[in-house]
Amino acid sequence: MQMLDENLSKNIMQTLRKADCSLTIDEIARRTSIHRVTASKYLAVMEAIGTVKMRSVGKAKLFLLRGRHEK
């Protein structure tokens, strides 16, 4: 399993915590000022370890912190 930069992981989690709904990879990347590919890799690892959950809607992947529910 890849090791994640703790600050970047926390930044992504804070972004998801502040969001009113699930966010796409592009939205997370824009809100955290990181490259889309970096956000995608971090989110894949975070999903694998159970920090976030992902659902697909068409081509989009929507992410939400595990334990949070859509409003």
PDB file of N, CA, C, O and CB in Angstrom:
ATOM      1  N   MET A   1       0.851  -1.185   0.000  1.00  0.00           N
ATOM      2  CA  MET A   1       0.000   0.000   0.000  1.00  0.00           C
ATOM      3  C   MET A   1       0.891   1.241   0.000  1.00  0.00           C
ATOM      4  O   MET A   1       1.899   1.300   0.705  1.00  0.00           O
ATOM      5  CB  MET A   1      -0.965   0.002   1.231  1.00  0.00           C
ATOM      6  N   GLN A   2       0.506   2.216  -0.791  1.00  0.00           N
ATOM      7  CA  GLN A   2       1.274   3.457  -0.875  1.00  0.00           C
ATOM      8  C   GLN A   2       1.173   4.253   0.417  1.00  0.00           C
ATOM      9  O   GLN A   2       0.166   4.205   1.123  1.00  0.00           O
ATOM     10  CB  GLN A   2       0.792   4.306  -2.051  1.00  0.00           C
ATOM     11  N   MET A   3       2.246   4.988   0.707  1.00  0.00           N
ATOM     12  CA  MET A   3       2.222   5.912   1.832  1.00  0.00           C
ATOM     13  C   MET A   3       1.743   7.265   1.318  1.00  0.00           C
ATOM     14  O   MET A   3       2.138   7.706   0.239  1.00  0.00           O
ATOM     15  CB  MET A   3       3.631   6.027   2.511  1.00  0.00           C
ATOM     16  N   LEU A   4       0.893   7.916   2.099  1.00  0.00           N
ATOM     17  CA  LEU A   4       0.347   9.207   1.701  1.00  0.00           C
ATOM     18  C   LEU A   4       0.979  10.317   2.513  1.00  0.00           C
ATOM     19  O   LEU A   4       1.315  10.130   3.682  1.00  0.00           O
ATOM     20  CB  LEU A   4      -1.174   9.229   1.864  1.00  0.00           C
ATOM     21  N   ASP A   5       1.139  11.464   1.893  1.00  0.00           N
ATOM     22  CA  ASP A   5       1.570  12.656   2.615  1.00  0.00           C
ATOM     23  C   ASP A   5       0.434  13.038   3.564  1.00  0.00           C
ATOM     24  O   ASP A   5      -0.686  13.303   3.128  1.00  0.00           O
ATOM     25  CB  ASP A   5       1.931  13.843   1.627  1.00  0.00           C
ATOM     26  N   GLU A   6       0.731  13.064   4.853  1.00  0.00           N
ATOM     27  CA  GLU A   6      -0.309  13.287   5.859  1.00  0.00           C
ATOM     28  C   GLU A   6      -1.015  14.627   5.685  1.00  0.00           C
ATOM     29  O   GLU A   6      -2.234  14.701   5.842  1.00  0.00           O
ATOM     30  CB  GLU A   6       0.291  13.208   7.244  1.00  0.00           C
ATOM     31  N   ASN A   7      -0.276  15.687   5.364  1.00  0.00           N
ATOM     32  CA  ASN A   7      -0.893  17.006   5.192  1.00  0.00           C
ATOM     33  C   ASN A   7      -1.845  17.033   4.012  1.00  0.00           C
ATOM     34  O   ASN A   7      -2.922  17.624   4.084  1.00  0.00           O
ATOM     35  CB  ASN A   7       0.177  18.070   5.010  1.00  0.00           C
ATOM     36  N   LEU A   8      -1.445  16.392   2.928  1.00  0.00           N
ATOM     37  CA  LEU A   8      -2.297  16.365   1.743  1.00  0.00           C
ATOM     38  C   LEU A   8      -3.552  15.534   2.004  1.00  0.00           C
ATOM     39  O   LEU A   8      -4.645  15.906   1.577  1.00  0.00           O
ATOM     40  CB  LEU A   8      -1.524  15.802   0.535  1.00  0.00           C
ATOM     41  N   SER A   9      -3.399  14.425   2.696  1.00  0.00           N
ATOM     42  CA  SER A   9      -4.554  13.596   3.054  1.00  0.00           C
ATOM     43  C   SER A   9      -5.518  14.377   3.932  1.00  0.00           C
ATOM     44  O   SER A   9      -6.729  14.334   3.715  1.00  0.00           O
ATOM     45  CB  SER A   9      -4.102  12.313   3.773  1.00  0.00           C
ATOM     46  N   LYS A  10      -4.994  15.088   4.922  1.00  0.00           N
ATOM     47  CA  LYS A  10      -5.840  15.891   5.806  1.00  0.00           C
ATOM     48  C   LYS A  10      -6.553  16.985   5.030  1.00  0.00           C
ATOM     49  O   LYS A  10      -7.720  17.275   5.295  1.00  0.00           O
ATOM     50  CB  LYS A  10      -5.008  16.505   6.933  1.00  0.00           C
ATOM     51  N   ASN A  11      -5.859  17.597   4.071  1.00  0.00           N
ATOM     52  CA  ASN A  11      -6.451  18.652   3.248  1.00  0.00           C
ATOM     53  C   ASN A  11      -7.637  18.096   2.448  1.00  0.00           C
ATOM     54  O   ASN A  11      -8.686  18.734   2.359  1.00  0.00           O
ATOM     55  CB  ASN A  11      -5.387  19.260   2.292  1.00  0.00           C
ATOM     56  N   ILE A  12      -7.464  16.916   1.873  1.00  0.00           N
ATOM     57  CA  ILE A  12      -8.544  16.284   1.115  1.00  0.00           C
ATOM     58  C   ILE A  12      -9.714  15.956   2.049  1.00  0.00           C
ATOM     59  O   ILE A  12     -10.870  16.196   1.702  1.00  0.00           O
ATOM     60  CB  ILE A  12      -8.036  14.998   0.403  1.00  0.00           C
ATOM     61  N   MET A  13      -9.417  15.410   3.227  1.00  0.00           N
ATOM     62  CA  MET A  13     -10.484  15.069   4.176  1.00  0.00           C
ATOM     63  C   MET A  13     -11.222  16.313   4.651  1.00  0.00           C
ATOM     64  O   MET A  13     -12.445  16.280   4.788  1.00  0.00           O
ATOM     65  CB  MET A  13      -9.908  14.316   5.378  1.00  0.00           C
ATOM     66  N   GLN A  14     -10.512  17.407   4.906  1.00  0.00           N
ATOM     67  CA  GLN A  14     -11.165  18.655   5.314  1.00  0.00           C
ATOM     68  C   GLN A  14     -12.072  19.174   4.204  1.00  0.00           C
ATOM     69  O   GLN A  14     -13.176  19.652   4.464  1.00  0.00           O
ATOM     70  CB  GLN A  14     -10.114  19.721   5.684  1.00  0.00           C
ATOM     71  N   THR A  15     -11.601  19.075   2.976  1.00  0.00           N
ATOM     72  CA  THR A  15     -12.398  19.511   1.829  1.00  0.00           C
ATOM     73  C   THR A  15     -13.688  18.701   1.730  1.00  0.00           C
ATOM     74  O   THR A  15     -14.760  19.261   1.504  1.00  0.00           O
ATOM     75  CB  THR A  15     -11.588  19.380   0.528  1.00  0.00           C
ATOM     76  N   LEU A  16     -13.585  17.395   1.897  1.00  0.00           N
ATOM     77  CA  LEU A  16     -14.777  16.540   1.844  1.00  0.00           C
ATOM     78  C   LEU A  16     -15.694  16.794   3.046  1.00  0.00           C
ATOM     79  O   LEU A  16     -16.917  16.730   2.918  1.00  0.00           O
ATOM     80  CB  LEU A  16     -14.369  15.054   1.797  1.00  0.00           C
ATOM     81  N   ARG A  17     -15.111  17.079   4.198  1.00  0.00           N
ATOM     82  CA  ARG A  17     -15.908  17.352   5.399  1.00  0.00           C
ATOM     83  C   ARG A  17     -16.725  18.631   5.232  1.00  0.00           C
ATOM     84  O   ARG A  17     -17.867  18.700   5.686  1.00  0.00           O
ATOM     85  CB  ARG A  17     -14.999  17.465   6.635  1.00  0.00           C
ATOM     86  N   LYS A  18     -16.144  19.647   4.582  1.00  0.00           N
ATOM     87  CA  LYS A  18     -16.812  20.937   4.385  1.00  0.00           C
ATOM     88  C   LYS A  18     -17.883  20.886   3.296  1.00  0.00           C
ATOM     89  O   LYS A  18     -18.779  21.729   3.262  1.00  0.00           O
ATOM     90  CB  LYS A  18     -15.788  21.998   4.037  1.00  0.00           C
ATOM     91  N   ALA A  19     -17.790  19.912   2.420  1.00  0.00           N
ATOM     92  CA  ALA A  19     -18.703  19.834   1.271  1.00  0.00           C
ATOM     93  C   ALA A  19     -20.104  19.419   1.710  1.00  0.00           C
ATOM     94  O   ALA A  19     -20.273  18.623   2.634  1.00  0.00           O
ATOM     95  CB  ALA A  19     -18.166  18.841   0.224  1.00  0.00           C
ATOM     96  N   ASP A  20     -21.094  19.973   1.034  1.00  0.00           N
ATOM     97  CA  ASP A  20     -22.489  19.634   1.313  1.00  0.00           C
ATOM     98  C   ASP A  20     -22.911  18.331   0.634  1.00  0.00           C
ATOM     99  O   ASP A  20     -23.939  17.749   0.981  1.00  0.00           O
ATOM    100  CB  ASP A  20     -23.399  20.765   0.863  1.00  0.00           C
ATOM    101  N   CYS A  21     -22.114  17.880  -0.330  1.00  0.00           N
ATOM    102  CA  CYS A  21     -22.457  16.679  -1.079  1.00  0.00           C
ATOM    103  C   CYS A  21     -21.169  16.010  -1.550  1.00  0.00           C
ATOM    104  O   CYS A  21     -20.076  16.515  -1.295  1.00  0.00           O
ATOM    105  CB  CYS A  21     -23.386  17.015  -2.284  1.00  0.00           C
ATOM    106  N   SER A  22     -21.296  14.891  -2.226  1.00  0.00           N
ATOM    107  CA  SER A  22     -20.138  14.210  -2.795  1.00  0.00           C
ATOM    108  C   SER A  22     -19.454  15.113  -3.808  1.00  0.00           C
ATOM    109  O   SER A  22     -20.099  15.944  -4.446  1.00  0.00           O
ATOM    110  CB  SER A  22     -20.551  12.878  -3.453  1.00  0.00           C
ATOM    111  N   LEU A  23     -18.140  14.947  -3.952  1.00  0.00           N
ATOM    112  CA  LEU A  23     -17.371  15.756  -4.898  1.00  0.00           C
ATOM    113  C   LEU A  23     -16.670  14.871  -5.912  1.00  0.00           C
ATOM    114  O   LEU A  23     -16.276  13.746  -5.605  1.00  0.00           O
ATOM    115  CB  LEU A  23     -16.348  16.626  -4.160  1.00  0.00           C
ATOM    116  N   THR A  24     -16.518  15.389  -7.122  1.00  0.00           N
ATOM    117  CA  THR A  24     -15.752  14.690  -8.152  1.00  0.00           C
ATOM    118  C   THR A  24     -14.266  14.903  -7.897  1.00  0.00           C
ATOM    119  O   THR A  24     -13.876  15.747  -7.091  1.00  0.00           O
ATOM    120  CB  THR A  24     -16.145  15.183  -9.574  1.00  0.00           C
ATOM    121  N   ILE A  25     -13.449  14.132  -8.592  1.00  0.00           N
ATOM    122  CA  ILE A  25     -11.992  14.291  -8.482  1.00  0.00           C
ATOM    123  C   ILE A  25     -11.592  15.703  -8.895  1.00  0.00           C
ATOM    124  O   ILE A  25     -10.755  16.326  -8.241  1.00  0.00           O
ATOM    125  CB  ILE A  25     -11.253  13.241  -9.356  1.00  0.00           C
ATOM    126  N   ASP A  26     -12.182  16.212  -9.976  1.00  0.00           N
ATOM    127  CA  ASP A  26     -11.852  17.566 -10.434  1.00  0.00           C
ATOM    128  C   ASP A  26     -12.202  18.613  -9.383  1.00  0.00           C
ATOM    129  O   ASP A  26     -11.430  19.548  -9.166  1.00  0.00           O
ATOM    130  CB  ASP A  26     -12.585  17.878 -11.739  1.00  0.00           C
ATOM    131  N   GLU A  27     -13.350  18.472  -8.728  1.00  0.00           N
ATOM    132  CA  GLU A  27     -13.749  19.437  -7.696  1.00  0.00           C
ATOM    133  C   GLU A  27     -12.797  19.387  -6.504  1.00  0.00           C
ATOM    134  O   GLU A  27     -12.417  20.424  -5.962  1.00  0.00           O
ATOM    135  CB  GLU A  27     -15.191  19.163  -7.230  1.00  0.00           C
ATOM    136  N   ILE A  28     -12.417  18.186  -6.103  1.00  0.00           N
ATOM    137  CA  ILE A  28     -11.481  18.043  -4.988  1.00  0.00           C
ATOM    138  C   ILE A  28     -10.128  18.638  -5.355  1.00  0.00           C
ATOM    139  O   ILE A  28      -9.527  19.356  -4.556  1.00  0.00           O
ATOM    140  CB  ILE A  28     -11.324  16.562  -4.592  1.00  0.00           C
ATOM    141  N   ALA A  29      -9.648  18.342  -6.559  1.00  0.00           N
ATOM    142  CA  ALA A  29      -8.360  18.883  -7.003  1.00  0.00           C
ATOM    143  C   ALA A  29      -8.382  20.409  -7.024  1.00  0.00           C
ATOM    144  O   ALA A  29      -7.431  21.049  -6.577  1.00  0.00           O
ATOM    145  CB  ALA A  29      -8.003  18.342  -8.396  1.00  0.00           C
ATOM    146  N   ARG A  30      -9.441  20.983  -7.531  1.00  0.00           N
ATOM    147  CA  ARG A  30      -9.553  22.442  -7.607  1.00  0.00           C
ATOM    148  C   ARG A  30      -9.602  23.059  -6.209  1.00  0.00           C
ATOM    149  O   ARG A  30      -8.929  24.057  -5.951  1.00  0.00           O
ATOM    150  CB  ARG A  30     -10.806  22.843  -8.409  1.00  0.00           C
ATOM    151  N   ARG A  31     -10.383  22.480  -5.315  1.00  0.00           N
ATOM    152  CA  ARG A  31     -10.545  23.034  -3.966  1.00  0.00           C
ATOM    153  C   ARG A  31      -9.298  22.869  -3.101  1.00  0.00           C
ATOM    154  O   ARG A  31      -9.085  23.642  -2.167  1.00  0.00           O
ATOM    155  CB  ARG A  31     -11.719  22.376  -3.281  1.00  0.00           C
ATOM    156  N   THR A  32      -8.477  21.867  -3.406  1.00  0.00           N
ATOM    157  CA  THR A  32      -7.248  21.638  -2.627  1.00  0.00           C
ATOM    158  C   THR A  32      -6.000  22.154  -3.329  1.00  0.00           C
ATOM    159  O   THR A  32      -4.899  22.070  -2.785  1.00  0.00           O
ATOM    160  CB  THR A  32      -7.085  20.159  -2.341  1.00  0.00           C
ATOM    161  N   SER A  33      -6.167  22.684  -4.533  1.00  0.00           N
ATOM    162  CA  SER A  33      -5.046  23.216  -5.332  1.00  0.00           C
ATOM    163  C   SER A  33      -3.969  22.166  -5.600  1.00  0.00           C
ATOM    164  O   SER A  33      -2.773  22.447  -5.521  1.00  0.00           O
ATOM    165  CB  SER A  33      -4.419  24.412  -4.620  1.00  0.00           C
ATOM    166  N   ILE A  34      -4.416  20.952  -5.918  1.00  0.00           N
ATOM    167  CA  ILE A  34      -3.473  19.911  -6.315  1.00  0.00           C
ATOM    168  C   ILE A  34      -3.854  19.427  -7.709  1.00  0.00           C
ATOM    169  O   ILE A  34      -4.970  19.657  -8.172  1.00  0.00           O
ATOM    170  CB  ILE A  34      -3.466  18.727  -5.290  1.00  0.00           C
ATOM    171  N   HIS A  35      -2.928  18.764  -8.363  1.00  0.00           N
ATOM    172  CA  HIS A  35      -3.172  18.253  -9.705  1.00  0.00           C
ATOM    173  C   HIS A  35      -4.219  17.138  -9.648  1.00  0.00           C
ATOM    174  O   HIS A  35      -4.286  16.384  -8.678  1.00  0.00           O
ATOM    175  CB  HIS A  35      -1.855  17.739 -10.346  1.00  0.00           C
ATOM    176  N   ARG A  36      -5.022  17.048 -10.686  1.00  0.00           N
ATOM    177  CA  ARG A  36      -6.089  16.052 -10.743  1.00  0.00           C
ATOM    178  C   ARG A  36      -5.551  14.632 -10.584  1.00  0.00           C
ATOM    179  O   ARG A  36      -6.167  13.816  -9.898  1.00  0.00           O
ATOM    180  CB  ARG A  36      -6.847  16.174 -12.058  1.00  0.00           C
ATOM    181  N   VAL A  37      -4.413  14.325 -11.207  1.00  0.00           N
ATOM    182  CA  VAL A  37      -3.831  12.979 -11.117  1.00  0.00           C
ATOM    183  C   VAL A  37      -3.421  12.667  -9.677  1.00  0.00           C
ATOM    184  O   VAL A  37      -3.611  11.546  -9.205  1.00  0.00           O
ATOM    185  CB  VAL A  37      -2.609  12.850 -12.061  1.00  0.00           C
ATOM    186  N   THR A  38      -2.861  13.653  -8.983  1.00  0.00           N
ATOM    187  CA  THR A  38      -2.480  13.469  -7.582  1.00  0.00           C
ATOM    188  C   THR A  38      -3.724  13.207  -6.735  1.00  0.00           C
ATOM    189  O   THR A  38      -3.733  12.297  -5.906  1.00  0.00           O
ATOM    190  CB  THR A  38      -1.714  14.709  -7.052  1.00  0.00           C
ATOM    191  N   ALA A  39      -4.769  14.000  -6.943  1.00  0.00           N
ATOM    192  CA  ALA A  39      -6.020  13.807  -6.204  1.00  0.00           C
ATOM    193  C   ALA A  39      -6.578  12.412  -6.462  1.00  0.00           C
ATOM    194  O   ALA A  39      -7.026  11.740  -5.533  1.00  0.00           O
ATOM    195  CB  ALA A  39      -7.060  14.880  -6.598  1.00  0.00           C
ATOM    196  N   SER A  40      -6.555  11.979  -7.700  1.00  0.00           N
ATOM    197  CA  SER A  40      -7.071  10.668  -8.066  1.00  0.00           C
ATOM    198  C   SER A  40      -6.310   9.552  -7.356  1.00  0.00           C
ATOM    199  O   SER A  40      -6.922   8.618  -6.836  1.00  0.00           O
ATOM    200  CB  SER A  40      -6.994  10.476  -9.575  1.00  0.00           C
ATOM    201  N   LYS A  41      -4.991   9.641  -7.331  1.00  0.00           N
ATOM    202  CA  LYS A  41      -4.174   8.619  -6.669  1.00  0.00           C
ATOM    203  C   LYS A  41      -4.438   8.592  -5.168  1.00  0.00           C
ATOM    204  O   LYS A  41      -4.592   7.522  -4.579  1.00  0.00           O
ATOM    205  CB  LYS A  41      -2.682   8.870  -6.933  1.00  0.00           C
ATOM    206  N   TYR A  42      -4.491   9.760  -4.558  1.00  0.00           N
ATOM    207  CA  TYR A  42      -4.756   9.829  -3.120  1.00  0.00           C
ATOM    208  C   TYR A  42      -6.135   9.267  -2.793  1.00  0.00           C
ATOM    209  O   TYR A  42      -6.286   8.508  -1.836  1.00  0.00           O
ATOM    210  CB  TYR A  42      -4.645  11.276  -2.622  1.00  0.00           C
ATOM    211  N   LEU A  43      -7.134   9.634  -3.579  1.00  0.00           N
ATOM    212  CA  LEU A  43      -8.491   9.156  -3.330  1.00  0.00           C
ATOM    213  C   LEU A  43      -8.598   7.647  -3.507  1.00  0.00           C
ATOM    214  O   LEU A  43      -9.341   6.994  -2.775  1.00  0.00           O
ATOM    215  CB  LEU A  43      -9.473   9.854  -4.256  1.00  0.00           C
ATOM    216  N   ALA A  44      -7.870   7.086  -4.462  1.00  0.00           N
ATOM    217  CA  ALA A  44      -7.881   5.629  -4.655  1.00  0.00           C
ATOM    218  C   ALA A  44      -7.318   4.921  -3.429  1.00  0.00           C
ATOM    219  O   ALA A  44      -7.872   3.917  -2.981  1.00  0.00           O
ATOM    220  CB  ALA A  44      -7.072   5.239  -5.912  1.00  0.00           C
ATOM    221  N   VAL A  45      -6.224   5.436  -2.887  1.00  0.00           N
ATOM    222  CA  VAL A  45      -5.629   4.833  -1.693  1.00  0.00           C
ATOM    223  C   VAL A  45      -6.549   5.039  -0.494  1.00  0.00           C
ATOM    224  O   VAL A  45      -6.751   4.122   0.301  1.00  0.00           O
ATOM    225  CB  VAL A  45      -4.228   5.433  -1.411  1.00  0.00           C
ATOM    226  N   MET A  46      -7.106   6.240  -0.363  1.00  0.00           N
ATOM    227  CA  MET A  46      -8.007   6.522   0.756  1.00  0.00           C
ATOM    228  C   MET A  46      -9.260   5.651   0.702  1.00  0.00           C
ATOM    229  O   MET A  46      -9.795   5.266   1.741  1.00  0.00           O
ATOM    230  CB  MET A  46      -8.400   7.999   0.758  1.00  0.00           C
ATOM    231  N   GLU A  47      -9.722   5.343  -0.494  1.00  0.00           N
ATOM    232  CA  GLU A  47     -10.868   4.436  -0.630  1.00  0.00           C
ATOM    233  C   GLU A  47     -10.464   3.022  -0.220  1.00  0.00           C
ATOM    234  O   GLU A  47     -11.221   2.330   0.461  1.00  0.00           O
ATOM    235  CB  GLU A  47     -11.409   4.444  -2.087  1.00  0.00           C
ATOM    236  N   ALA A  48      -9.279   2.598  -0.633  1.00  0.00           N
ATOM    237  CA  ALA A  48      -8.802   1.246  -0.317  1.00  0.00           C
ATOM    238  C   ALA A  48      -8.646   1.031   1.188  1.00  0.00           C
ATOM    239  O   ALA A  48      -8.881  -0.073   1.681  1.00  0.00           O
ATOM    240  CB  ALA A  48      -7.469   0.985  -1.013  1.00  0.00           C
ATOM    241  N   ILE A  49      -8.253   2.074   1.922  1.00  0.00           N
ATOM    242  CA  ILE A  49      -8.077   1.924   3.371  1.00  0.00           C
ATOM    243  C   ILE A  49      -9.350   2.279   4.142  1.00  0.00           C
ATOM    244  O   ILE A  49      -9.384   2.177   5.369  1.00  0.00           O
ATOM    245  CB  ILE A  49      -6.921   2.800   3.852  1.00  0.00           C
ATOM    246  N   GLY A  50     -10.394   2.695   3.424  1.00  0.00           N
ATOM    247  CA  GLY A  50     -11.692   2.915   4.052  1.00  0.00           C
ATOM    248  C   GLY A  50     -11.951   4.313   4.580  1.00  0.00           C
ATOM    249  O   GLY A  50     -12.904   4.510   5.334  1.00  0.00           O
ATOM    250  N   THR A  51     -11.139   5.288   4.212  1.00  0.00           N
ATOM    251  CA  THR A  51     -11.337   6.662   4.671  1.00  0.00           C
ATOM    252  C   THR A  51     -12.464   7.346   3.921  1.00  0.00           C
ATOM    253  O   THR A  51     -13.232   8.111   4.504  1.00  0.00           O
ATOM    254  CB  THR A  51     -10.058   7.460   4.513  1.00  0.00           C
ATOM    255  N   VAL A  52     -12.564   7.068   2.618  1.00  0.00           N
ATOM    256  CA  VAL A  52     -13.608   7.664   1.788  1.00  0.00           C
ATOM    257  C   VAL A  52     -14.368   6.553   1.075  1.00  0.00           C
ATOM    258  O   VAL A  52     -13.882   5.429   0.954  1.00  0.00           O
ATOM    259  CB  VAL A  52     -13.006   8.670   0.762  1.00  0.00           C
ATOM    260  N   LYS A  53     -15.560   6.884   0.609  1.00  0.00           N
ATOM    261  CA  LYS A  53     -16.287   5.952  -0.236  1.00  0.00           C
ATOM    262  C   LYS A  53     -16.547   6.627  -1.573  1.00  0.00           C
ATOM    263  O   LYS A  53     -16.679   7.848  -1.659  1.00  0.00           O
ATOM    264  CB  LYS A  53     -17.617   5.495   0.434  1.00  0.00           C
ATOM    265  N   MET A  54     -16.617   5.811  -2.606  1.00  0.00           N
ATOM    266  CA  MET A  54     -16.770   6.321  -3.960  1.00  0.00           C
ATOM    267  C   MET A  54     -17.988   5.667  -4.590  1.00  0.00           C
ATOM    268  O   MET A  54     -18.277   4.492  -4.362  1.00  0.00           O
ATOM    269  CB  MET A  54     -15.494   6.058  -4.810  1.00  0.00           C
ATOM    270  N   ARG A  55     -18.700   6.463  -5.394  1.00  0.00           N
ATOM    271  CA  ARG A  55     -19.775   5.895  -6.215  1.00  0.00           C
ATOM    272  C   ARG A  55     -19.643   6.495  -7.604  1.00  0.00           C
ATOM    273  O   ARG A  55     -19.274   7.658  -7.764  1.00  0.00           O
ATOM    274  CB  ARG A  55     -21.203   6.181  -5.599  1.00  0.00           C
ATOM    275  N   SER A  56     -19.946   5.695  -8.586  1.00  0.00           N
ATOM    276  CA  SER A  56     -19.869   6.143  -9.972  1.00  0.00           C
ATOM    277  C   SER A  56     -21.243   6.618 -10.431  1.00  0.00           C
ATOM    278  O   SER A  56     -22.264   5.984 -10.166  1.00  0.00           O
ATOM    279  CB  SER A  56     -19.346   5.011 -10.892  1.00  0.00           C
ATOM    280  N   VAL A  57     -21.235   7.747 -11.122  1.00  0.00           N
ATOM    281  CA  VAL A  57     -22.435   8.273 -11.757  1.00  0.00           C
ATOM    282  C   VAL A  57     -22.020   8.599 -13.188  1.00  0.00           C
ATOM    283  O   VAL A  57     -21.379   9.618 -13.445  1.00  0.00           O
ATOM    284  CB  VAL A  57     -23.023   9.550 -10.988  1.00  0.00           C
ATOM    285  N   GLY A  58     -22.394   7.720 -14.113  1.00  0.00           N
ATOM    286  CA  GLY A  58     -21.902   7.865 -15.481  1.00  0.00           C
ATOM    287  C   GLY A  58     -20.396   7.712 -15.480  1.00  0.00           C
ATOM    288  O   GLY A  58     -19.868   6.734 -14.951  1.00  0.00           O
ATOM    289  N   LYS A  59     -19.702   8.670 -16.067  1.00  0.00           N
ATOM    290  CA  LYS A  59     -18.235   8.628 -16.098  1.00  0.00           C
ATOM    291  C   LYS A  59     -17.612   9.236 -14.842  1.00  0.00           C
ATOM    292  O   LYS A  59     -16.426   9.041 -14.577  1.00  0.00           O
ATOM    293  CB  LYS A  59     -17.719   9.360 -17.329  1.00  0.00           C
ATOM    294  N   ALA A  60     -18.406   9.967 -14.076  1.00  0.00           N
ATOM    295  CA  ALA A  60     -17.880  10.665 -12.893  1.00  0.00           C
ATOM    296  C   ALA A  60     -17.766   9.719 -11.700  1.00  0.00           C
ATOM    297  O   ALA A  60     -18.601   8.836 -11.498  1.00  0.00           O
ATOM    298  CB  ALA A  60     -18.782  11.861 -12.529  1.00  0.00           C
ATOM    299  N   LYS A  61     -16.708   9.930 -10.919  1.00  0.00           N
ATOM    300  CA  LYS A  61     -16.545   9.242  -9.639  1.00  0.00           C
ATOM    301  C   LYS A  61     -16.782  10.288  -8.565  1.00  0.00           C
ATOM    302  O   LYS A  61     -16.115  11.321  -8.535  1.00  0.00           O
ATOM    303  CB  LYS A  61     -15.114   8.564  -9.497  1.00  0.00           C
ATOM    304  N   LEU A  62     -17.735  10.016  -7.684  1.00  0.00           N
ATOM    305  CA  LEU A  62     -18.073  10.946  -6.613  1.00  0.00           C
ATOM    306  C   LEU A  62     -17.558  10.395  -5.293  1.00  0.00           C
ATOM    307  O   LEU A  62     -17.742   9.217  -4.984  1.00  0.00           O
ATOM    308  CB  LEU A  62     -19.603  11.191  -6.549  1.00  0.00           C
ATOM    309  N   PHE A  63     -16.908  11.263  -4.513  1.00  0.00           N
ATOM    310  CA  PHE A  63     -16.292  10.850  -3.260  1.00  0.00           C
ATOM    311  C   PHE A  63     -16.931  11.547  -2.077  1.00  0.00           C
ATOM    312  O   PHE A  63     -17.341  12.705  -2.156  1.00  0.00           O
ATOM    313  CB  PHE A  63     -14.803  11.129  -3.285  1.00  0.00           C
ATOM    314  N   LEU A  64     -17.006  10.807  -0.969  1.00  0.00           N
ATOM    315  CA  LEU A  64     -17.602  11.274   0.272  1.00  0.00           C
ATOM    316  C   LEU A  64     -16.821  10.625   1.414  1.00  0.00           C
ATOM    317  O   LEU A  64     -16.382   9.482   1.285  1.00  0.00           O
ATOM    318  CB  LEU A  64     -19.145  10.929   0.346  1.00  0.00           C
ATOM    319  N   LEU A  65     -16.642  11.330   2.519  1.00  0.00           N
ATOM    320  CA  LEU A  65     -15.994  10.720   3.669  1.00  0.00           C
ATOM    321  C   LEU A  65     -16.826   9.542   4.155  1.00  0.00           C
ATOM    322  O   LEU A  65     -18.053   9.627   4.199  1.00  0.00           O
ATOM    323  CB  LEU A  65     -15.792  11.751   4.801  1.00  0.00           C
ATOM    324  N   ARG A  66     -16.179   8.457   4.515  1.00  0.00           N
ATOM    325  CA  ARG A  66     -16.883   7.295   5.038  1.00  0.00           C
ATOM    326  C   ARG A  66     -17.618   7.722   6.311  1.00  0.00           C
ATOM    327  O   ARG A  66     -17.051   8.416   7.156  1.00  0.00           O
ATOM    328  CB  ARG A  66     -15.893   6.105   5.320  1.00  0.00           C
ATOM    329  N   GLY A  67     -18.865   7.312   6.443  1.00  0.00           N
ATOM    330  CA  GLY A  67     -19.672   7.678   7.599  1.00  0.00           C
ATOM    331  C   GLY A  67     -20.538   8.903   7.392  1.00  0.00           C
ATOM    332  O   GLY A  67     -21.446   9.153   8.185  1.00  0.00           O
ATOM    333  N   ARG A  68     -20.278   9.681   6.338  1.00  0.00           N
ATOM    334  CA  ARG A  68     -21.117  10.830   6.023  1.00  0.00           C
ATOM    335  C   ARG A  68     -22.172  10.404   5.030  1.00  0.00           C
ATOM    336  O   ARG A  68     -21.975   9.464   4.260  1.00  0.00           O
ATOM    337  CB  ARG A  68     -20.280  12.006   5.466  1.00  0.00           C
ATOM    338  N   HIS A  69     -23.281  11.091   5.052  1.00  0.00           N
ATOM    339  CA  HIS A  69     -24.384  10.781   4.138  1.00  0.00           C
ATOM    340  C   HIS A  69     -24.723  12.002   3.322  1.00  0.00           C
ATOM    341  O   HIS A  69     -24.560  13.134   3.777  1.00  0.00           O
ATOM    342  CB  HIS A  69     -25.625  10.287   4.905  1.00  0.00           C
ATOM    343  N   GLU A  70     -25.196  11.768   2.117  1.00  0.00           N
ATOM    344  CA  GLU A  70     -25.635  12.860   1.244  1.00  0.00           C
ATOM    345  C   GLU A  70     -26.778  13.602   1.893  1.00  0.00           C
ATOM    346  O   GLU A  70     -27.627  13.004   2.554  1.00  0.00           O
ATOM    347  CB  GLU A  70     -26.056  12.332  -0.139  1.00  0.00           C
ATOM    348  N   LYS A  71     -26.796  14.907   1.702  1.00  0.00           N
ATOM    349  CA  LYS A  71     -27.907  15.719   2.209  1.00  0.00           C
ATOM    350  C   LYS A  71     -28.960  15.850   1.145  1.00  0.00           C
ATOM    351  O   LYS A  71     -29.984  16.496   1.366  1.00  0.00           O
ATOM    352  CB  LYS A  71     -27.426  17.110   2.659  1.00  0.00           C
TER     353      LYS A  71
END
